[in-house]
Amino acid sequence: MIIAFLHQKGGVGKTTLATHVAGELALRGQQVILLDADPQGSALDWTQRRSQQGLPRLFGTVGLAREMLHQEAPELARRSDHVVIDGPPRIAALARSTLLAAERVLVPVQPSPYDVWACAEMVALIREAQVFRPALRAAFVINRRISTTVIGREARGALVDQPLPVLCAEVRQRIVFADSVAAGRLARETAPDSAAAREIAALTDELLRWPA
């Protein structure tokens, strides 16, 4: 499966989700390749930090921030069980290439009105891609939810009028995610029994159950 995390707005947690889902799949015994399609190279930075810490490699990471990504990703997919793409913000041509490569697209949304409004451009790109690739499946995933705030509790309702479904699994704002990113680790490695680790496991489970 080729799974992409995409949003036109930066700072929504694409890289954290992409690295954690890739790592969760790898820890379950799957062969995974992570494609860093963001010119900022955050996923590559995470991999480098992991290497500097002397931690074992969980998956291969490839920098592929170019518009021919859709031609190269399928070849990488043939060599692995899953390809996870950390998509680019704000670059429409590169986002379109990512959509042409992907089979599943997750759009991380932080529970704020600005993030919901910013979804419109991403939804339009997905709908455009689905004209050419009807089998492409896409959904929102609520990320960095703060459960004690009103907007956090109402995040799901804010997306109800959008044309894409919202996954049941949610990922909340947790310090362990920030700590794990800085150390090149997964939340499951930093705090195996934490709520953060369980949230990533639940997200991965739902992703694998997603019907074709």
N, C-alpha and C positions, 0 to 999 in steps of 0.2 A: 504494500500500500504506500502511496505517496501522499503525505500529509503536509499541508502548508498552514502556517500561522501568518495571517495577513491583516493589516490595518493601515490605512493611509495616514493615520495619526501616530506620531512617535510617542514613546513613553507609556504604552499600554501594557507592557509586560510580555511582548512576543518572545523575546529571547529566553526569558525565564521559563516560560511554558514550553518552548521548543526544546531546550536543553533537558528539562525535567521529564518530559514525555519520552524523548529519545533515550534518556538514561533509564527510565522505568521499563521501557520495552527491552533494553539491553540486559537489565538485571533479571528479566524474565526469560533470558536465554535466546532472545531474538538477535539476528544480525541487523544492525542499524547503521545508516549513514546520515549524518546531519549536514545539510547544505546551508551555508551562510550566504544568503542572497541579499543581505543588507550591506551597502557599501561601508558602513561604520565598522563592520566586522566584529560585533559584540560576541557572537557565538565562538568565533575563532579566538578572541581574547580569553573567554571562559576556558576553552580547551588548553590554551597556553598556561593559564594560571594553574590548572589541574596538573599539567606536566611539571611545572616548576615546584609543585608541592610533592612530587614523587608519587602521585596517585596513579593507579592502573587505568589504562585507557578503556573506556566503556564502549565507545563507538568511534568510527572515523568521521572527521570533520573536514569538509571541502569548501573553500571559498569560491562562490560561483555567482557573483553579482554582475551578471551580464545578460543581455536581452536574448541570448540563444539558450538560456537555461532549459527551456522546454524540449530542446533537442538533445541535451546531455543528461538530464535527470532520468529518463527511462532506461538508459544504458546502466546507470548506477543502480537503479531499482532491480535490474536483472541479477545483480551481484549480491543482493541483500534481501532480507525479509521486509524491511520498511525503510523508506526515505522520509526524513522530517526536514521541512524547509522553514528556516527562519526568514520570513519575507521582508521586503524593503518598505519603508514608509515613503509616501509622497512621490514616488517615481512610477508614473502610470505605465510606461512601457515595460519596465521590469516586473511590475505587478501583473501585467497581462501575460507575460512569459511564464510567471509562476503559476498563474491560473490555468494556462495551457498544459502545464506539467502535472498539476496536482489531480488527485482523485477525491480527496477530502480537504476542505478548507475550514479552518476555525478562525473566527474573527474575535479576538479578545476585546472585551468592552469593560472599561472601568465604570462603576455605577455613578456617573455624573451626567447631567444634561448635555454638557459639551461633548462627551464621548458618544452619546447616543446620536446627537446631531451630526457628528463627524462620520458616522457610519454610512451616510447616504452615498458618498462617492464610492466607497468600497462595495456596497450593495450593487450599485450600478455596474461596476466592473465585473462582478460575479454574474449578474444577470446577462451581461453581454457575452461572457465566456460560455454560459450555459446554452446560448443559442447554437454555438458550434459544438459544444460538448454536453449534451443533455444528461449524461451520466454523472457529471460533476455534482457533488453534494457539499453543501456549505451550512454552517450554523454559527451562532454566537456562543461564546463562552464567557460568563461573567468572571472577571478577574479583579484581584485586589479589593474585594468587597470588605467594607468595614461594617460589621453586623450591628454595631451600636448606633449607627446613624440612620436617619429616616430614609435618605436616598439609597443607602445600602439595602434596607429592607424592601424598598420599592423598585429596585433595579430591574427585576424580571418584568414587572408591570410596565416599565418604561419602554420595553422592547416589544411589547405585545402587538403593536401595529406594524412592526417591521415584517418584510416578506420572508425572512429566514427564521427557522426555529431557534430556540435557545436550549442548549444542553442542560440536563438536570444537574450535572456536576458543577460546582462552583469552587473557585479558589479565592481564599480570603487574604487580606493584607496581614502578613505575618513576618516577624523579625527574622525567623529562620531562613526565609527565602533570600533576604538581603545578605545574611551571613554566608549562605551557601554560594551565592553568586560571587562574592568577594574572594572566597576560598577555592573556587573551581570545584565545588562539591554539589551533590544533590541534597535536598532536604532529608531524603531517606538515609543518606550517609551521615549527615550532621546530627539528625534526631530521628532515629528509625521509628519510634513509637509516637511521633508527633502528629498533630492534626494536619499539618502541612503535608506530610508524607502520605497520609490517608486521602487527602484531597487529590493529590496527583495520581494516586492509584485509582481512585474513583473516576477521574477524568479519562485515564487511559482505558479503563474497563469499558466506559461508555463509548469511547472512540472505536474500540475493537468490535463492539456490538452493533455499531451503526450499520443499518441495512444498505445494501447496494442499490 
